[in-house]
Amino acid sequence: MMNGNPLDKELVREFIFAAHGDFAKVQVLYEQEPALLHAVMNWDTGDWESGLGAAAHTGRRDIASFLLARGARMDIFTAAMLGNLAIVQAMIEAQPEALTATGAHGIPLLHHAKMGGEQAQPVFDYLQTKMTEEATA
């Protein structure tokens, strides 16, 4: 709501769908309406998703980086997918329950790290180790 008017729900839906894998469309929609950067969609039953969240759980590093460079707010799910171990460790140290947090659609943190591929392998390994430690504690 950069101009005080609510965003069109269908435009938000289109942006978030695009953020699952259509980088060119994300760029076009963002240029048309920069307020989409922080828009979220409620898919009902409390399942909220942003463009950044969509990019994070689908492993779309290009889309996530584009959104972050324009001011999207980093979260633990995006940090995990991008392979930012320092952020993930700091967040779990500060809030241990984040280890079992779920993102949009109930997707676990570990899945986000897996979607980050080779660059996120250290995060994936760290999360697996922490989960094993928690399970045996």
N, CA and C of each residue as an Amber inpcrd file, in Angstrom:
protein
   411
   0.8260000  -1.1890000   0.0000000   0.0000000   0.0000000   0.0000000
   0.8670000   1.2490000   0.0000000   1.5790000   1.4700000  -1.0210000
   2.4520000   2.6280000  -1.0660000   1.6670000   3.9200000  -1.2050000
   0.5000000   3.8730000  -1.8360000  -0.2900000   5.0750000  -2.0100000
  -1.4910000   5.1110000  -1.0820000  -1.5740000   4.2050000  -0.1460000
  -2.6740000   4.1660000   0.8000000  -3.8370000   3.3050000   0.3520000
  -3.8320000   2.8410000  -0.8720000  -4.8960000   1.9760000  -1.3740000
  -4.4650000   0.5180000  -1.2720000  -5.4130000  -0.3630000  -0.9310000
  -5.0490000  -1.7810000  -0.8680000  -4.6600000  -2.3070000  -2.2490000
  -3.7410000  -3.2400000  -2.2430000  -3.3510000  -3.8890000  -3.4960000
  -4.4720000  -4.8060000  -3.9730000  -4.5980000  -4.9180000  -5.2660000
  -5.5680000  -5.8220000  -5.8580000  -5.1870000  -7.2610000  -5.5130000
  -6.1330000  -8.0040000  -4.9630000  -5.8650000  -9.3750000  -4.5190000
  -5.3870000 -10.2610000  -5.6700000  -5.9430000 -10.0810000  -6.8430000
  -5.5330000 -10.8960000  -7.9880000  -4.1130000 -10.5600000  -8.4390000
  -3.7260000  -9.3000000  -8.3140000  -2.3580000  -8.9030000  -8.6490000
  -1.3740000  -9.5390000  -7.6690000  -1.7290000  -9.5340000  -6.3890000
  -0.8850000 -10.1710000  -5.3710000  -0.7670000 -11.6640000  -5.6640000
  -1.8830000 -12.2970000  -5.9660000  -1.8850000 -13.7290000  -6.2830000
  -0.9870000 -14.0090000  -7.5000000  -1.0930000 -13.1880000  -8.5340000
  -0.2890000 -13.3570000  -9.7450000   1.2070000 -13.2170000  -9.4360000
   1.5480000 -12.2410000  -8.5960000   2.9410000 -12.0120000  -8.2180000
   3.5000000 -13.2060000  -7.4420000   2.7360000 -13.6960000  -6.4920000
   3.2200000 -14.8100000  -5.6740000   3.3070000 -16.0900000  -6.5030000
   2.3540000 -16.3260000  -7.3730000   2.4710000 -17.4670000  -8.2870000
   3.7440000 -17.3420000  -9.1200000   3.9940000 -16.1570000  -9.6530000
   5.1930000 -15.9370000 -10.4780000   6.4660000 -16.1750000  -9.6760000
   6.4600000 -15.7920000  -8.4110000   7.6540000 -15.9320000  -7.5720000
   8.0260000 -17.3900000  -7.3200000   7.1430000 -18.3080000  -7.6580000
   7.4650000 -19.7340000  -7.5720000   8.3880000 -20.1760000  -8.7070000
   8.6020000 -19.3250000  -9.7270000   9.5030000 -19.7690000 -10.7820000
   9.5950000 -18.9230000 -12.0370000   8.8400000 -17.8510000 -12.1470000
   8.8590000 -17.0400000 -13.3670000   9.5300000 -15.6940000 -13.0800000
  10.8620000 -15.6880000 -13.1580000  11.6430000 -14.5010000 -12.7990000
  11.2650000 -13.2920000 -13.6500000  11.1110000 -13.4850000 -14.9430000
  10.7790000 -12.3600000 -15.8300000   9.4550000 -11.7160000 -15.4260000
   8.4780000 -12.5310000 -15.0840000   7.1750000 -11.9950000 -14.6800000
   7.2750000 -11.2750000 -13.3420000   8.0650000 -11.8030000 -12.4230000
   8.2780000 -11.1250000 -11.1340000   8.8360000  -9.7310000 -11.3810000
   9.8220000  -9.6270000 -12.2580000  10.4330000  -8.3300000 -12.5580000
   9.4130000  -7.3580000 -13.1430000   8.6180000  -7.8160000 -14.0880000
   7.6150000  -6.9530000 -14.7230000   6.5770000  -6.4920000 -13.7030000
   6.0610000  -7.4250000 -12.9110000   5.0410000  -7.0690000 -11.9250000
   5.5930000  -6.1320000 -10.8600000   6.8310000  -6.3720000 -10.4340000
   7.4480000  -5.4750000  -9.4520000   7.5820000  -4.0650000 -10.0270000
   8.0100000  -3.9500000 -11.2600000   8.1500000  -2.6260000 -11.8840000
   6.8000000  -1.9230000 -11.9670000   5.7390000  -2.6820000 -12.2280000
   4.3910000  -2.1090000 -12.2920000   3.9050000  -1.6700000 -10.9190000
   4.2280000  -2.4640000  -9.8900000   3.7190000  -2.2000000  -8.5410000
   4.7470000  -2.6220000  -7.4980000   5.6680000  -1.7080000  -7.1340000
   6.7120000  -2.0400000  -6.1610000   6.1820000  -2.4880000  -4.7960000
   4.9650000  -2.1070000  -4.4500000   4.3990000  -2.5140000  -3.1590000
   4.1960000  -4.0220000  -3.0770000   4.2460000  -4.7170000  -4.1920000
   4.1380000  -6.1770000  -4.1710000   5.2840000  -6.8180000  -3.3950000
   6.3630000  -6.0970000  -3.2410000   7.5420000  -6.6070000  -2.5430000
   7.1950000  -7.1700000  -1.1680000   6.2990000  -6.5030000  -0.4510000
   5.9440000  -6.9210000   0.9090000   4.5400000  -7.5260000   0.9980000
   3.9040000  -7.7370000  -0.1360000   2.5480000  -8.2810000  -0.1350000
   2.5560000  -9.7530000   0.2600000   1.5090000 -10.1580000   0.9400000
   1.3320000 -11.5630000   1.3120000  -0.0680000 -12.0060000   0.9120000
  -0.1940000 -13.2870000   0.7150000  -1.4780000 -13.8780000   0.3500000
  -1.8610000 -14.8670000   1.4220000  -3.1040000 -14.8120000   1.8560000
  -3.6290000 -15.7960000   2.7910000  -4.3390000 -16.8590000   1.9620000
  -3.7350000 -18.0350000   1.9120000  -4.3190000 -19.1390000   1.1450000
  -5.3720000 -19.8700000   1.9770000  -5.8470000 -19.2220000   3.0240000
  -6.8520000 -19.7380000   3.9590000  -6.1850000 -20.6090000   5.0160000
  -6.8930000 -20.8590000   6.0410000  -6.4290000 -21.6200000   7.2040000
  -5.1050000 -21.0940000   7.7540000  -4.8640000 -19.7880000   7.6150000
  -3.6570000 -19.1960000   8.1790000  -2.3880000 -19.4790000   7.4100000
  -2.4960000 -19.9090000   6.1760000  -1.3300000 -20.2160000   5.3430000
  -0.9540000 -18.9710000   4.5480000  -0.0520000 -18.1650000   5.1010000
   0.3640000 -16.9070000   4.4910000   1.6320000 -17.1170000   3.6830000
   1.6990000 -16.4500000   2.5310000   2.8780000 -16.5830000   1.6790000
   3.1950000 -15.2480000   1.0150000   4.4680000 -14.9520000   0.9380000
   4.9580000 -13.7640000   0.2280000   5.6970000 -14.2250000  -1.0280000
   6.0520000 -13.2840000  -1.8680000   6.8630000 -13.6190000  -3.0310000
   8.1990000 -14.2100000  -2.6100000   8.8040000 -13.6220000  -1.5770000
  10.0820000 -14.1330000  -1.0890000   9.9270000 -15.5460000  -0.5380000
   8.8470000 -15.7880000   0.1880000   8.5920000 -17.1280000   0.7080000
   8.4210000 -18.1490000  -0.4040000   7.7320000 -17.7440000  -1.4730000
   7.5480000 -18.6360000  -2.6240000   8.8930000 -18.9760000  -3.2550000
   9.7200000 -17.9700000  -3.4480000  11.0440000 -18.1980000  -4.0350000
  11.8880000 -19.0920000  -3.1350000  11.7680000 -18.9040000  -1.8240000
  12.5830000 -19.6740000  -0.8800000  12.2310000 -21.1560000  -0.8990000
  10.9550000 -21.4990000  -0.8930000  10.6250000 -22.9290000  -0.8110000
  10.7130000 -23.6410000  -2.1520000  10.8970000 -22.8810000  -3.2290000
  11.0940000 -23.5140000  -4.5370000  12.5500000 -23.4510000  -4.9960000
  13.4120000 -22.8980000  -4.1630000  14.8380000 -22.8490000  -4.4940000
  15.1920000 -21.8420000  -5.5680000  14.3970000 -20.8130000  -5.7330000
  14.6430000 -19.8110000  -6.7660000  15.5260000 -18.6850000  -6.2210000
  16.8050000 -18.9790000  -6.1850000  17.8250000 -18.0430000  -5.7000000
  17.7700000 -16.7200000  -6.4680000  17.5700000 -16.7820000  -7.7800000
  17.5350000 -15.5690000  -8.5960000  16.4000000 -14.6430000  -8.1740000
  15.2250000 -15.2160000  -7.9620000  14.0690000 -14.4140000  -7.5630000
  14.2600000 -13.8900000  -6.1490000  14.7150000 -14.7350000  -5.2400000
  14.9420000 -14.2980000  -3.8600000  15.9640000 -13.1670000  -3.8130000
  17.0480000 -13.2960000  -4.5390000  18.0870000 -12.2560000  -4.5480000
  17.5510000 -10.9450000  -5.1160000  16.7550000 -11.0320000  -6.1630000
  16.1290000  -9.8500000  -6.7580000  15.2600000  -9.1320000  -5.7210000
  14.4300000  -9.8860000  -5.0160000  13.5280000  -9.2930000  -4.0300000
  14.2920000  -8.7260000  -2.8340000  15.2850000  -9.4510000  -2.3540000
  16.0910000  -8.9610000  -1.2330000  16.8200000  -7.6730000  -1.6000000
  17.3300000  -7.5890000  -2.8090000  18.0550000  -6.3930000  -3.2540000
  17.1460000  -5.1690000  -3.3040000  15.8480000  -5.4030000  -3.3530000
  14.8960000  -4.3010000  -3.4070000  14.2340000  -4.0380000  -2.0590000
  14.6880000  -4.7350000  -1.0250000  14.2150000  -4.4370000   0.3230000
  13.3070000  -5.4600000   0.9590000  13.1180000  -6.6190000   0.3330000
  12.3400000  -7.6720000   0.9890000  13.0540000  -8.0500000   2.2840000
  12.2850000  -8.4770000   3.2600000  12.8300000  -8.7830000   4.5850000
  13.3240000 -10.2330000   4.6470000  14.6120000 -10.3790000   4.9170000
  15.2200000 -11.7040000   5.0600000  14.5420000 -12.4410000   6.2090000
  14.3100000 -13.7240000   6.0260000  13.8230000 -14.5690000   7.1090000
  14.6500000 -15.8550000   7.1360000  14.4150000 -16.6770000   8.1240000
  15.2220000 -17.8830000   8.2940000  15.0510000 -18.8560000   7.1240000
  13.8810000 -18.8910000   6.5220000  13.6340000 -19.8080000   5.4080000
  14.4410000 -19.4050000   4.1800000  14.4630000 -18.1110000   3.9000000
  15.2450000 -17.6110000   2.7680000  16.7330000 -17.7760000   3.0450000
  17.1560000 -17.4700000   4.2710000  18.5650000 -17.6340000   4.6300000
  18.9930000 -19.0870000   4.4580000  18.1270000 -20.0160000   4.8430000
  18.4440000 -21.4420000   4.6940000  18.5970000 -21.8130000   3.2250000
  17.6640000 -21.3720000   2.3900000  17.7330000 -21.7040000   0.9610000
  18.9550000 -21.0800000   0.3040000  19.3090000 -19.8720000   0.7110000
  20.4600000 -19.1950000   0.1200000  21.7910000 -19.7210000   0.6510000
  21.7340000 -20.5350000   1.7100000  22.9580000 -21.0930000   2.2740000
  23.6710000 -20.1590000   3.2250000  22.9370000 -19.2320000   3.8290000
  23.5420000 -18.2800000   4.7580000  23.5560000 -18.8880000   6.1620000
  24.5770000 -19.6820000   6.4130000  24.6910000 -20.4240000   7.6660000
  24.7400000 -19.5080000   8.8800000  25.4520000 -18.4030000   8.8020000
  25.5790000 -17.5020000   9.9560000  24.2190000 -16.9790000  10.4080000
  23.3700000 -16.6080000   9.4680000  22.0400000 -16.1080000   9.8320000
  21.2060000 -17.2230000  10.4460000  21.2140000 -18.3940000   9.8310000
  20.4280000 -19.5170000  10.3440000  20.8920000 -19.8870000  11.7510000
  22.1990000 -19.9830000  11.9640000  22.7200000 -20.3170000  13.2930000
  22.3200000 -19.2690000  14.3220000  22.4610000 -18.0010000  13.9760000
  22.1200000 -16.9270000  14.9140000  20.6410000 -16.9650000  15.2740000
  19.7990000 -17.2080000  14.3120000  18.3640000 -17.2340000  14.5850000
  17.9830000 -18.4330000  15.4490000  18.5860000 -19.5750000  15.1850000
  18.2690000 -20.7600000  15.9870000  18.8380000 -20.6230000  17.3940000
  19.9960000 -19.9970000  17.5150000  20.5510000 -19.7500000  18.8490000
  19.6400000 -18.8140000  19.6430000  19.1330000 -17.7880000  18.9870000
  18.2630000 -16.8190000  19.6580000  16.8620000 -17.3750000  19.9050000
  16.4130000 -18.2360000  19.0220000  15.0590000 -18.7890000  19.1100000
  15.1020000 -20.2590000  18.7030000  15.4540000 -21.1520000  19.6450000
  15.6480000 -22.5680000  19.3150000  14.4510000 -23.2380000  18.6380000
  13.2480000 -22.7770000  18.9390000  12.0700000 -23.3890000  18.3190000
  11.9920000 -23.1250000  16.8130000  12.8030000 -22.2120000  16.3120000
  12.8490000 -21.9540000  14.8650000  13.3310000 -23.1850000  14.1000000
  14.0240000 -24.0830000  14.7800000  14.5230000 -25.3010000  14.1430000
  13.3870000 -26.1200000  13.5340000  12.2490000 -26.1040000  14.1840000
  11.1060000 -26.8840000  13.6980000  10.0190000 -25.9970000  13.0880000
  10.3600000 -24.7660000  12.7850000   9.3880000 -23.8470000  12.1860000
   9.0300000 -24.2930000  10.7760000   7.8390000 -23.9230000  10.3710000
   7.4160000 -24.1910000   9.0010000   7.0890000 -22.8780000   8.3090000
   7.3270000 -22.8550000   7.0290000   7.0270000 -21.6830000   6.2240000
   5.6790000 -21.8450000   5.5370000   5.5210000 -21.1730000   4.4170000
   4.2790000 -21.2600000   3.6510000   3.9650000 -22.7190000   3.3320000
   2.6910000 -23.0360000   3.3470000   2.1820000 -24.3750000   3.0260000
   2.6770000 -25.4330000   4.0130000   3.1620000 -24.9970000   5.1830000
   3.6560000 -25.9360000   6.1850000   4.9790000 -26.5830000   5.8220000
   5.7180000 -25.9690000   4.9170000   6.9860000 -26.5420000   4.4530000
   8.0720000 -26.3090000   5.5030000   8.7380000 -27.3780000   5.9560000
   9.7380000 -27.2560000   7.0160000  11.0110000 -26.5150000   6.5810000
  11.6880000 -25.9990000   7.5700000  12.9410000 -25.2770000   7.3580000
  13.9610000 -26.1410000   6.6130000  14.0610000 -27.4030000   6.9820000
  15.0310000 -28.2980000   6.3470000  14.7970000 -28.3960000   4.8310000
  13.5360000 -28.4060000   4.4270000  13.2230000 -28.4590000   2.9860000
  13.7660000 -27.2250000   2.2700000  13.6610000 -26.0620000   2.9050000
  14.1730000 -24.8350000   2.2930000  15.6810000 -24.9590000   2.0480000
  16.3920000 -25.5060000   3.0280000  17.8380000 -25.6990000   2.8510000
  18.1160000 -26.6980000   1.7270000  17.3340000 -27.7510000   1.6570000
  17.5060000 -28.7450000   0.5880000  17.2990000 -28.1010000  -0.7810000
  16.3330000 -27.2160000  -0.8860000  16.0420000 -26.5640000  -2.1680000
  17.1610000 -25.6180000  -2.5920000  18.0200000 -25.2310000  -1.6550000
  19.1450000 -24.3580000  -1.9780000  20.2900000 -25.0730000  -2.6710000
  20.1970000 -26.3940000  -2.7600000  21.2110000 -27.1640000  -3.4770000
  22.5750000 -27.1270000  -2.8180000  23.5960000 -27.2460000  -3.6410000
  24.9740000 -27.3420000  -3.1560000  25.3730000 -26.1400000  -2.2970000
  24.9300000 -24.9510000  -2.6760000  25.3080000 -23.7520000  -1.9180000
  24.7230000 -23.7550000  -0.5090000  23.6260000 -24.4640000  -0.3180000
  22.9910000 -24.5110000   0.9920000  23.3160000 -25.7960000   1.7570000
  24.1950000 -26.6310000   1.2290000  24.5160000 -27.8980000   1.8850000
  25.0130000 -27.7150000   3.3220000  25.8760000 -26.7270000   3.6090000
  26.2910000 -26.5370000   5.0010000  25.1130000 -26.2280000   5.9350000
  24.1320000 -25.4950000   5.4510000  22.9430000 -25.2070000   6.2610000
  22.1440000 -26.4880000   6.4580000  21.9580000 -27.2490000   5.3960000
  21.2330000 -28.5150000   5.4860000  21.8970000 -29.4320000   6.5110000
  23.2160000 -29.5640000   6.4380000  23.9560000 -30.4180000   7.3750000
  23.8140000 -29.9180000   8.8070000  23.9180000 -28.6120000   8.9940000
  23.7700000 -28.0150000  10.3290000  22.3820000 -28.3210000  10.8960000
  21.3480000 -28.1130000  10.0930000  19.9830000 -28.3490000  10.5630000
  19.7670000 -29.8160000  10.9070000  20.2790000 -30.7130000  10.0830000
  20.1410000 -32.1430000  10.3740000  20.8350000 -32.4990000  11.6860000
  22.0230000 -31.9610000  11.8980000  22.7560000 -32.2170000  13.1410000
  21.9770000 -31.6960000  14.3420000  21.4710000 -30.4730000  14.2380000
  20.7010000 -29.8820000  15.3410000  19.4410000 -30.6940000  15.6220000
  18.7770000 -31.1590000  14.5790000  17.5590000 -31.9430000  14.7650000
  17.8760000 -33.2810000  15.4290000  18.9910000 -33.8870000  15.0700000
  19.4130000 -35.1390000  15.6960000  19.7370000 -34.9040000  17.1640000
  20.4360000 -33.8140000  17.4550000  20.7540000 -33.4720000  18.8450000
  19.4860000 -33.2680000  19.6590000  18.5140000 -32.5820000  19.0920000
  17.2430000 -32.3320000  19.7850000  16.5010000 -33.6410000  20.0400000
  16.5250000 -34.5280000  19.0680000  15.8010000 -35.7960000  19.1860000
  16.4160000 -36.7100000  20.2350000  17.7240000 -36.5990000  20.4540000
  18.3980000 -37.4790000  21.4120000  18.6130000 -36.8210000  22.7690000
  18.1920000 -35.5820000  22.9100000  18.3830000 -34.8600000  24.1860000
  17.3430000 -35.2580000  25.2110000
